[in-house]
Amino acid sequence: MERKTRVVQDFLSHRTVTEELIGRIAEKHTDYKPTETSMSARELVTHMLYSFYQFARTAKEGNPEALKKKMEETETSLAELAQTYTEKTKELLESFTDEELDREIDLTNMFGQKVTAEQLLQFVIGHEIHHKGNLFVYVREMGHTDLPLYVKLR
């Protein structure tokens, strides 16, 4: 299997579940926080969607400066935002060449080391998994009990 295909499949196996969870968040619950110091549901979802896209752009461009671009605020629903960023991220991941996946990116200032683009993509998949666990807690706290498995196997 082609390396970029594996990355796309790994991404979608988790993002599909993330989108299902996001779809269960009613508009009236977007400000929900499980604790005072937690991100709101909207902040958490936005962080997950945009940070994955930004890290994927950084991996594609080989330039850590891509991480500094801020997301434009939007009034769209969380489900629409998820759909938009999932498609944008999927297209970006599908565009990688093996040479780009092998490119070393200097993230010493952020992570204390240089990593390949492929390692960075694996890191950000782990980041999504971590926050998806948070999202499961949020959605359960909102009263949902019929929830998906943490990953969709393809």
N, C-alpha and C positions, 0 to 999 in steps of 0.2 A: 504494500500500500504506500502510496506517495506520502511523504512527510506532511505536506500542507493539508492533505486530505485527512490525515490522522488528527492534526491540530483542530481543523474545522469540526470534525466529529466529536472530539473531546469537548470543545466549546459548546456545541449544540446539545450534547447529552446533559449538560448542566443548565445551559441557558433556557432550554425548553421547560425545565422544572421551575426555574426562576420566573419565567413568564406566567406559568400556571399559578404560582403563589401571588404574583402581582395582580393577576386577574381576580383574585379573591378579596382584594383590598377595596372596600367601598370608599367612595369619595369622602364620606363623613369620617372615615378613619385615617385619612392621609396624615393628620397631625398626631396620630397616636405614638406614644413613647412608652416602652415598658418600664423605664426608670427616668428620673429627672435628668440624668446625664446622658441618656441615650439619644441617638439621632431619631428624628420623627420617621415615620414610615416613608414619607416622600423623600426625605433627605437620604435615607438608607438606599432606597431604590435608585435614586438619581446617582448617588455615589457609585453603586455597583455598575450601572449601565455606562456611565460616562468614563469612569476610571478604566474599565476594560478597554473601551474604545481608544482612550488616550495611550494606554500602554501598548496596544496593538499598533497604533500610529507610530509610536516611538520605535518599536521593533522594526516596522516597515521602513521608516526613514533613517534609522540608525542614529537618531539625534535625540538626546534627552531633553532638549528644549521643547519638544512637542508636548511634554508633560505640563508645561507651564500655562498652556492655553486653558482659559476658563470656559466652562459650559455656559451657553446663553440660557438665561432663565426662560421658561416656557410655561404657559398655562394649560398645556395639553394634559390629558389624562395619563395616569401612570401606565396603563395598558398600551396606549398609543406611543408613549415615549419608549417603552420596552420594544415594541414592534419596530420602531424606527431605528433604534440603536442596535438591535439584534441584526437587522438587515445590513446596516452600514458596516458593522463589525464583521459579519460573515463575508461580505464582499471584499473587505480589506484582507481578511485571512486567506481567502481564496486566491488573492493576487500575489502571494509570496512565491519567490523562487527559492531553490535550495541555497543559492549563494546568499540571498538575503537572510535566510534562517541561520546560516553559519556566521554571519557578520557579527563581530564583537562590538558591543556598545559599552562605553565607559559610564557606568552608573556608580562610580566610586563615591561621589558626593551623596548619593541617596542610599545605596546599599553596601558601600564599602568595597565594591569589587566591580570588575568588568564581567559582563555576561554575554552570551550569544543571544541573538534575537529569539531563537527557539527556546532557550532557557527562560527568557523574559516572558514569553507567551505561556510557558508552563507555570511560572510564578503567578501570573495574573489569573489563570484558571483556578489555582489554589486560593487566590484572593476571593474569587467569586464563590467558591465552595464555602469558604469561611463565612462570608456574609449571607449566603443562602441559608446557612444554619441559623443565623440571627433572624432572617426573614421567616423561617418556619415558626420561631417563637412568637414573633409579632402576630402572624396570621392565626396561630392557635389562641393567643390571647384575645383576638378579635372574635373568637367563638367558633372558628372552623375546625372540624375534626376529621373530615374526609379529605385527606391531603395525599399528594403524590409521593412516590418513592423519591429519594433524594437525587436519583439519576435516571435518565431514560436511556436504556440500552437500545442500540440500533441494530 
